[in-house]
Amino acid sequence: MAELSQLGAPAAAPPSTAEKQIHVTPKAVQKIRDAFAREGVSGGLRLGVLGGGCSGLSYQFKFATEPRPRDHVFTFEEDVRVFVDPKSMIFLDGMTLDWHDSLIQSGFVFQNPHATKSCGCGTSFSA
């Protein structure tokens, strides 16, 4: 029997899981926006995880015109969308995508709380 609230209606069930999140810094948002403009495409950035790479898993990102039906869709600064499939979300939940510029290298940097080890290039990790 469902528990009743003070008003006599069934109490709402507590959420089963916390909402999934991906974070993208303002600098990375601008770089994504610039890449879409440079390539003349629209849609969103698909972030994913593939088996392989130096550490066992590697990050994948590419242009996508639309999200897939089961994708998690994140919107940043009203015009930049990021699509993540459910399987990749297991490894990317809580991740921050940033952009770093240095004298030697410039590019996206993945700050992933699930990565227990990563390679020197920063595009491969193990969880």
ZATORPA-668522 format. One line per field, with one value per residue: x, z, y of N, C-alpha, C in turn; residue number from 1. Coordinates in Angstrom, 3 decimals, padded with zeros to 6 digits. Atoms other than C-alpha are relative to their C-alpha. Layout:
N
n_x = [X ...]
n_z = [Z ...]
n_y = [Y ...]
ca_x = [X ...]
ca_z = [Z ...]
ca_y = [Y ...]
c_x = [X ...]
c_z = [Z ...]
c_y = [Y ...]
k = [NUM ...]
! end
This chain:
127
n_x = [000.841 -000.794 000.036 000.789 -000.517 000.913 001.237 000.709 -000.423 -001.214 -001.252 -000.846 -001.153 -001.264 -000.692 -000.826 -001.392 -000.249 -000.063 -001.334 -000.533 -001.251 -000.294 -000.863 -000.409 000.282 -001.036 000.273 001.230 -000.367 -000.758 000.983 000.745 -000.910 -000.182 001.217 000.029 -001.081 000.357 001.279 000.971 000.829 000.405 -000.624 -001.248 000.210 -001.081 000.166 -001.126 -000.222 -001.048 -001.260 -000.886 -001.111 000.433 001.159 001.162 -000.392 001.067 000.348 000.920 000.223 001.210 001.227 001.063 001.104 -000.223 000.691 001.146 -000.317 -001.111 000.094 -000.279 -000.376 -000.082 -000.860 000.106 001.173 -000.146 -000.926 000.565 -000.883 000.764 -000.747 000.802 000.114 -001.153 -001.115 000.337 -000.504 -001.388 -000.177 000.803 -000.799 -001.195 -000.090 -000.755 -000.616 -000.934 -001.240 -000.995 -001.351 -001.012 -000.249 001.198 001.305 001.052 000.959 -000.509 001.061 -000.186 000.978 -000.114 000.005 -001.285 -000.957 -001.308 000.118 -001.273 -000.630 000.670 001.230 001.208 000.250 000.085 000.627 000.936]
n_z = [000.000 000.102 -001.137 000.294 -000.502 -000.918 000.678 000.331 001.303 -000.117 -000.040 001.178 -000.218 000.096 001.253 -000.135 000.247 000.195 001.405 000.600 000.362 000.692 -000.123 001.049 -000.417 001.013 001.039 000.857 000.733 001.103 000.982 000.689 000.857 001.087 000.882 000.791 000.972 000.970 000.846 000.643 -000.377 -001.159 -000.763 -001.309 -000.122 -000.589 -000.853 -000.264 -000.481 000.791 -000.478 000.718 -000.505 -000.853 -001.346 000.010 000.533 000.579 000.224 001.383 000.209 001.416 000.282 000.217 000.360 -000.945 -000.997 000.169 -000.920 -001.411 -000.424 -000.969 000.736 -000.884 000.729 -000.662 000.511 000.860 001.402 000.192 -000.545 -000.107 -000.028 -000.576 -000.019 -001.361 -000.371 -000.279 -001.162 -001.179 -000.184 000.141 -000.972 -000.888 000.698 000.476 001.233 -000.045 001.089 -000.496 000.956 -000.544 001.034 000.696 000.504 -000.315 000.294 -001.044 -001.142 -000.691 -001.445 -000.213 -001.338 000.096 000.535 -001.037 000.628 001.351 000.723 000.102 000.978 -000.605 000.712 -000.358 -001.450 -000.505 -001.083]
n_y = [-001.179 -001.219 -000.913 -001.183 -001.270 -000.669 -000.348 001.209 000.506 000.809 -000.761 000.175 000.881 -000.726 000.303 001.195 -000.349 -001.432 -000.390 000.101 -001.313 -000.262 -001.426 -000.534 -001.343 -001.027 000.006 001.156 -000.322 -000.888 000.779 000.837 -000.935 -000.371 001.160 000.145 -001.102 000.225 001.138 -000.265 001.028 -000.326 001.179 000.083 000.750 001.321 000.499 001.412 000.796 001.207 000.883 -000.179 -001.039 000.453 000.364 000.887 -000.716 -001.281 -000.967 -000.256 -001.105 -000.288 -000.750 000.769 -000.942 000.151 001.048 001.281 000.033 000.267 -000.857 -001.092 -001.231 -001.099 -001.264 -000.975 -001.368 -000.054 000.379 001.112 001.235 001.156 001.233 001.125 001.223 000.541 000.832 -000.910 -000.816 000.717 -000.404 -001.448 -000.749 -000.838 -000.448 -001.378 -000.193 -001.319 -000.297 -000.583 -000.472 -000.073 -000.193 001.257 000.656 -000.563 000.961 000.343 000.740 000.719 000.170 001.054 000.599 001.467 000.466 000.400 -000.112 -000.536 -000.016 -001.319 -000.876 -000.484 000.444 001.378 000.156 001.229 -000.295]
ca_x = [000.000 001.376 002.242 -000.138 000.968 -000.696 -003.315 -004.306 -002.704 -000.010 003.450 005.799 008.474 012.002 014.165 016.011 019.196 020.719 020.544 023.513 025.811 028.529 030.235 031.793 033.816 033.077 036.399 035.547 032.035 033.576 035.982 033.062 031.094 034.121 034.594 030.959 031.201 034.525 033.164 029.801 027.817 025.034 023.733 025.785 029.034 028.817 030.983 031.590 033.874 035.341 037.362 041.034 043.825 046.902 044.924 041.964 039.289 039.492 037.425 035.619 034.093 032.590 029.901 026.331 023.343 020.773 020.756 019.831 016.586 018.275 021.024 021.550 021.442 023.209 022.908 025.510 025.129 021.854 023.439 026.014 024.614 026.495 025.088 026.166 024.889 023.754 026.698 029.285 027.426 028.490 032.101 031.493 029.018 030.519 033.229 034.376 035.467 037.893 040.210 043.852 046.360 050.083 053.321 053.546 049.945 046.394 043.268 040.410 041.192 039.013 038.745 037.032 036.298 035.943 039.434 041.771 044.660 045.253 047.913 050.251 048.225 045.104 042.736 042.887 041.952 040.939 038.097]
ca_z = [000.000 -000.926 001.866 002.061 002.375 004.741 002.106 001.611 -001.816 -002.416 -001.555 -004.489 -004.838 -004.188 -007.290 -007.973 -009.309 -009.371 -012.649 -014.919 -015.657 -018.059 -017.537 -020.289 -019.389 -021.127 -022.995 -024.306 -025.264 -027.372 -029.056 -029.868 -031.267 -033.337 -034.730 -035.834 -037.527 -039.214 -040.542 -041.521 -039.667 -037.099 -034.462 -031.488 -030.313 -029.715 -026.769 -026.292 -024.955 -027.074 -026.114 -027.017 -026.568 -024.370 -021.136 -022.252 -023.085 -025.324 -025.664 -028.905 -030.075 -033.421 -035.013 -034.952 -036.615 -034.130 -030.877 -030.957 -029.185 -025.948 -025.800 -022.856 -024.276 -022.506 -023.591 -022.749 -023.194 -025.068 -028.383 -027.831 -027.416 -026.305 -026.950 -024.881 -025.406 -022.287 -022.355 -022.517 -019.804 -017.306 -017.809 -018.418 -015.678 -013.723 -016.314 -017.194 -020.727 -020.781 -023.298 -022.489 -024.478 -023.877 -025.742 -026.711 -027.241 -027.375 -027.171 -025.198 -021.749 -020.067 -016.279 -015.513 -011.933 -013.174 -014.692 -012.443 -014.913 -018.076 -020.764 -021.466 -024.429 -022.256 -024.708 -023.193 -019.694 -017.577 -015.109]
ca_y = [000.000 003.426 005.797 008.747 012.342 014.795 015.658 012.023 011.608 008.994 010.317 010.864 008.220 009.460 009.749 006.505 008.080 011.525 013.401 012.741 015.673 016.730 020.087 022.195 025.282 028.593 028.384 024.896 026.070 028.828 026.384 024.045 026.996 028.074 024.548 024.338 027.740 026.871 023.564 025.062 022.405 022.549 020.173 019.127 017.607 013.857 012.779 009.099 006.410 003.617 000.589 001.000 003.480 003.256 002.917 000.794 003.395 006.425 009.556 010.170 013.419 014.299 016.437 015.106 016.736 015.399 013.412 009.746 008.766 007.558 010.205 012.507 016.047 018.916 022.547 025.190 028.950 028.368 027.329 024.564 021.056 017.940 014.452 011.427 007.873 005.936 003.497 006.304 008.217 005.537 006.656 010.379 011.344 014.235 014.895 018.413 019.243 022.155 023.809 024.537 026.566 026.122 026.733 023.065 022.022 023.335 021.238 019.802 018.451 015.827 016.049 012.761 011.623 008.016 007.847 005.882 006.101 008.084 008.193 011.078 012.358 012.749 011.024 007.555 006.381 003.410 003.349]
c_x = [000.883 -000.168 -000.778 000.657 -001.050 -001.334 -000.783 000.353 001.240 001.248 000.804 001.178 001.276 000.688 000.951 001.475 000.114 000.086 001.450 000.463 001.309 000.204 000.937 000.327 -000.329 001.026 -000.218 -001.273 000.331 000.759 -000.929 -000.783 000.843 000.167 -001.229 -000.071 001.039 -000.365 -001.326 -001.058 -000.832 -000.399 000.613 001.301 -000.317 001.246 -000.268 001.273 000.059 001.065 001.248 000.807 001.026 -000.469 -001.260 -001.265 000.472 -001.233 -000.212 -000.861 -000.055 -001.287 -001.168 -001.125 -001.160 000.366 -000.735 -001.112 000.346 001.132 -000.375 000.411 000.247 000.144 000.792 -000.121 -001.030 000.187 000.958 -000.588 001.043 -000.888 000.877 -000.924 000.000 001.208 001.213 -000.248 000.486 001.412 000.198 -000.791 000.902 001.256 -000.096 000.863 000.503 000.878 001.217 000.884 001.346 000.972 000.180 -001.248 -001.245 -001.048 -000.926 000.683 -001.191 000.372 -001.097 000.169 000.027 001.326 000.949 001.432 -000.212 001.381 000.519 -000.697 -001.328 -001.270 -000.358 000.020 -000.494 -000.849 -000.097]
c_z = [000.000 001.245 -000.402 000.560 000.913 -000.655 -000.443 -001.371 000.182 -000.042 -001.267 000.346 -000.094 -001.312 000.193 -000.225 -000.160 -001.492 -000.487 -000.449 -000.766 000.127 -001.132 000.392 -001.095 -001.135 -000.974 -000.814 -001.202 -001.086 -000.787 -000.990 -001.214 -001.007 -000.882 -001.080 -001.097 -000.986 -000.726 000.283 001.180 000.677 001.377 -000.060 000.675 000.771 000.284 000.512 -000.851 000.669 -000.833 000.586 000.947 001.351 000.046 -000.570 -000.601 -000.209 -001.487 -000.029 -001.479 -000.137 -000.173 -000.286 000.986 001.070 -000.393 001.049 001.482 000.536 001.161 -000.779 001.009 -000.844 000.832 -000.709 -001.122 -001.434 -000.266 000.688 -000.029 000.156 000.550 000.037 001.410 000.457 000.358 001.265 001.295 000.335 000.022 001.004 000.971 -000.635 -000.370 -001.246 000.005 -001.236 000.619 -001.167 000.706 -001.152 -000.859 -000.680 000.419 -000.328 001.173 001.072 000.729 001.468 000.448 001.371 -000.024 -000.500 001.151 -000.507 -001.376 -000.650 -000.103 -000.958 000.524 -000.710 000.296 001.515 000.357 001.200 000.950]
c_y = [001.238 000.846 001.249 001.239 000.614 000.327 -001.226 -000.572 -000.867 000.882 -000.286 -000.889 000.810 -000.343 -001.170 000.286 001.500 000.291 -000.037 001.380 -000.099 001.500 000.400 001.428 001.013 000.030 -001.161 000.223 000.871 -000.750 -000.931 000.859 000.392 -001.134 -000.210 001.074 -000.226 -001.111 000.201 -001.049 000.492 -001.298 000.042 -000.776 -001.319 -000.388 -001.464 -000.636 -001.264 -000.857 000.210 001.130 -000.581 -000.547 -000.851 000.619 001.307 000.869 000.168 001.257 000.321 000.813 -000.966 000.988 -000.025 -001.035 -001.280 -000.071 -000.181 000.870 000.916 001.244 001.115 001.256 000.999 001.341 000.114 -000.475 -001.158 -001.230 -001.114 -001.225 -001.119 -001.217 -000.598 -000.827 000.870 000.815 -000.647 000.475 001.514 000.827 000.756 000.556 001.479 000.013 001.432 000.164 000.658 000.403 000.018 000.224 -001.245 -000.551 000.764 -001.044 -000.222 -000.841 -000.606 -000.148 -000.952 -000.642 -001.530 -000.562 -000.323 000.099 000.605 000.006 001.419 000.942 000.525 -000.440 -001.453 -000.132 -001.391 000.389 -001.158]
k = [1 2 3 4 5 6 7 8 9 10 11 12 13 14 15 16 17 18 19 20 21 22 23 24 25 26 27 28 29 30 31 32 33 34 35 36 37 38 39 40 41 42 43 44 45 46 47 48 49 50 51 52 53 54 55 56 57 58 59 60 61 62 63 64 65 66 67 68 69 70 71 72 73 74 75 76 77 78 79 80 81 82 83 84 85 86 87 88 89 90 91 92 93 94 95 96 97 98 99 100 101 102 103 104 105 106 107 108 109 110 111 112 113 114 115 116 117 118 119 120 121 122 123 124 125 126 127]
! end
